[in-house]
Amino acid sequence: MSAGELPVVSAVVTTYQRPVEVVRRALKSVIGQNYPHLEVILVNDCPQDSTLSASLKALCQELSQGRPVTYLPMEHNGGACRARNFGAARAKGSYLAFLDDDDEWLPAKISQELAAAEAHESVGLVYCNAVLHYDAGEKPDGLLAPHPLPSGNIFLPLLGRNFIGSCSFPLIARADFERLGGFNADMPALQDWEFYLRLTRQKEAVYLAEPLARYHFHQGERISAHPERRTAAFEHIHQQYAGDLAAHPRVASSFYLMGTYLYSVAGDMRRAWAYYRRGVRLDPGQLTRNVKDFFRMALRPFVHTKVV
């Protein structure tokens, strides 16, 4: 493929009340990509803050000396997935890549993911490993996924656990994104996982083990400020894929043990233990996992979770 035939990739960075210097770091990691045909968009999901909005607009103008950066303010705060859909609807690329405002891409992220996507016609999503960086310095950097993750038809294992993770990691074919209607912004939480499931039920995925992003971990667990929204979203996915879970007990076991975690964080230990018993009953042979989750549930009331 010649340089003139290379497709445009649209990088959509969404931001909400993040310090301008943190957004600068994210944008510079996009501008520093070694792939030439890259459209850069910043979506401001906090337009009501006029001072911040002016600073972000000025930042885009400043950084446009390297690559053009389009500044798009939302009409009003709509949440991260509405902001992603808003940016994607105005993008021009054949592929979409989203970046959270507190994370970074390493320089070859887009070029390597695009090469994998273009090599496989059946692929709708390429995702990568990442460097896990502890912002408080309490641990040295490590790999977000120390063990290999799957490629190909990943729908069932993904139903058991969202190992793709952050929206900062995948590259998505725009045609598939639009055909599926983008992220379901009416979901109270877990919109990324819900979209990945819809996509991988129809298309294959490719995993790149090389870390191509930097995931910034803030001290404490990165969970929603409204954990009850996550349990509501979990139940939505439970209902949506009830047939698949009934047909695949081991997948269902992993799925239900995820429910134990979400309900325990929400403080509903009765539901957490109910899902734990259900998960263990479906796959009792996973002794190490089952014992680990037992102690995690038993100790949950004594764990102080930082909400970010």
N, C-alpha and C positions, 0 to 999 in steps of 0.2 A: 504494500500500500504506500503510495507516494504521499509526501507532506501535504499536497493540495487536497487529497482525499480524506485526510484525517477528520473525524467528526468533532463538532463543537461539544464541549462538556460545560454545563452550567453549574457553578458552585454557588449554593445558596446558604449564606450565613445568617442565622436568626439571632437576635439579641433582645434581651429584656432587662433593663435596669442594671446592666453590667458596667463596671468602671470602664471608661474609654480605653485605658491602657491595656486592659484584658482583651477588649475587642480588637485593638490594634494588633496584638500578638496573634489572634486567630486569623485576621485578614492578611497579615504578612506571611503566614504559613501558606495561605492560598496563592497569594501573588508569587511566592517563591517556588511554585510547582515547576517542574521541568517539562511540562506538557504545554505546547504553544497555543493551542486553540481552546482557550479557557475563558468563559464568561464569568465575571465575579459580581455577585449581588449581595447586598446587605439589607436585610429586612428589620426595621425597627418596630418592635412590638410594644413600645412604650411611648407612643407619640404625644401623650398628654404632658410629658415632661419636656417643656420647650427648651430648657437649658441643655439637657442631655441630647435632645434631637439636633440642636444646632451644632453641638460638639461632634456628633456622629456624622452629620452631613459634611462638616469641615474635614473630618478624618478621611472620609471617602474621597474628597477632592484632593487632599494631600497625597494619599496613597495611589491615586490614579496616575501619577507620574511613572509608576512601574507597570501596571496594567490598569485599564479602565475599571473603576468600581462603581456600580450603579447603586444609588441609595434609594430604598423604597420604604416609606413610612406606612404603617397600617392606618386605617381610619380610626381605629380604637383598639385597645388591647384585646386580643382574641385567643391567646395561648400559643404555645410553640408550634403545634401542628397546623393550626390555621395560618400562622405566619409562614410555615414551610409551604403549604399549599398556595398561599398568596404569591410567594416568590417563584414557585414552580410554574404557575399559570402565566407569568410574565417572562419566563426564561425562553431562550431560543435554542438551546442545545439539544442534541439527540440523546444525551445522557444527563442525569441529574445526580449531584452529590451534595449532601447537606452537611453542615458543620455547626456544632453547638459553639456558642461564643466563648466558652471557657476551655475549649480543646484546641488541638493543633493537628495539622497534617504534616507529615514528613515529605521531603521534596519529590519523591517518586510515586506518591500515592495515586494520583490520577493516571499517570502514564502506565503503571503496572496493572491497575485494575481495568483500565480501558483495553489493554492488550489481551487480557483474559476474557473480557466480554466479547471482543471482536473475534476471538478465536473459536467461540462456541455459539452457534446460532440459537440453541435451545435455552440459553442462559438469560435470565431477566435481572439477576442481581449478582454482584461480586462483592465480597466482604473481606476484611483483613484483620490481622492481629494488630495490637497496639502496645506501645510502651505505657506502663502504668506509672504515673508520676505522683508522688505524695507531696502536695503543696506545703504541708507543714514540716516536711523533712523528717518525719518520724520513721520512715523506712527508705532504703535505697530503691531506685527505679527497678522495675521488673517487667515481665511480660504479662499482659492482661490474660492471655490464654496460654499457659505453659504446655498444654497438650494439644495435639492436632484436632481440628474441628472438621466437620464433614463438608463435602462438595456433592454435587449431583442433586438427586431428589432428597431434599433435607426436610420436607414438610413434617413427617412424623416425629423425628427427633426434636425439631424445633417446637412442635406442639408440647413436648414434654418439658422443654426449657428454652428460654430465649437466649441462646448463646451468641447470636449476632450482636445483640446489645445496642449500644448507642447509635443514633442516626448519623454520627460522625464517621462511621466506618464503611457503609456500603456505597457502591455505585449502582444506579438503577437506570434501566432503559426507560427513556421518557415515554415511549409508546405504551409500555406496560403500566407505568404510573398513571397515565391519563385514562387508560382503559379501565383500570380498577377504581378510578375516582380519587386517587391520592389517599392521604391519611383520613381516617374517620374522626373528624374533629368533634363529633358528638359523643365519642367515647370519653368517659371521665378521666381516664389514664390509660397507660399501656398501649397507646396508639401505634407506637413503632412496632411492637410485637404483633399486634393485630394485623397491620399492613403486611409485614413479612409473611405471616401465615397465609393471607389471601394470595400473595404473589407466588410463594413457593409451592402452593397447592397446584399451580398451573405451569410454572417454569422452574428450570433447574438453577442452581446457584454454584458459584465457584468460591472457594476459600483460599486466601493467600496467607501462608504462615508467617511471612516476613512482616514485622511490625511497620506499618505505614502511617500510623497516627500516634499522637501522644494524648493520652486520656488523663486529665487532671483530676485527681481524687482529693476532695476536700475532707478535712479531718472529721471523722464520724461517718456514718453510713449515708450514702447519697440516696435519700428516699424522698417521696413527695411530702409536702407540708400537710397534705390531707390524705392520710393512709386509707381512710374509708373509701376514697375514690378508686384506689387501686384494688381493693376487694370487690367493689362494684364492677369494675372493668374485668376482673378475673372471672366473676360470675357470668358476665356477658360472653366472654370467650368460651367458658364452660358450656353454656347453652348452645353457642354457635357450632361447636365441634363435639357435641355430645355423642353423635354417632361414631365418629372416629375414635373417641376415647373408649367407647364401649367395645369396639372391635379390636383394640390394641391395649391389653391390660398393662403391659410394662410401660408404655407411653403414659397411660392414665395414672399409673403409680407415681411417676416423676411429676406429672402435672399436679396431682393432689398434694404432694409434698411441697410444691411451690406454694400451694394454698395455705399450708401450715405456717409458712414464713410470713406471708402477707397478712394473714389474720392475727398472728402473734404480734406483729409490729403495730397493728391497729388496736391491740389490746383485747381482742375477742378470743380469749384462750379456749373457750368452749368449742368454737368453730375450728380453731387451730388444731386442737386435739382430735376432733372428729375427722378432719381431713388427714391427719397423721395416721390414724387407725386405718382409714380407707386405703391410703397409699401403701402401707406396710402389708396389708392383707392381699393386695394385688401382686406384690413382688417381694415376698418374705426373704428370698435368697440374697437380697442386697444388704447383707448384715452390716458392713461398715457404714454405708450410707444411712441405714435405718437407726443404728445406734447413735451416730453423729447427730442426726436430726432429733432424736429423742432428747439428748442433752441440750441441744439448742432450744427446744421448746421448754424444757424444764427450767432452764436458766433465764429464759426471756424476761420474766417479770423483774429480774435483777439487773438487766442490761439497759443502760441509758443510751438511747438512740438519738443522735443529733439530727434534727430535721433541717434540710437545706433546700 
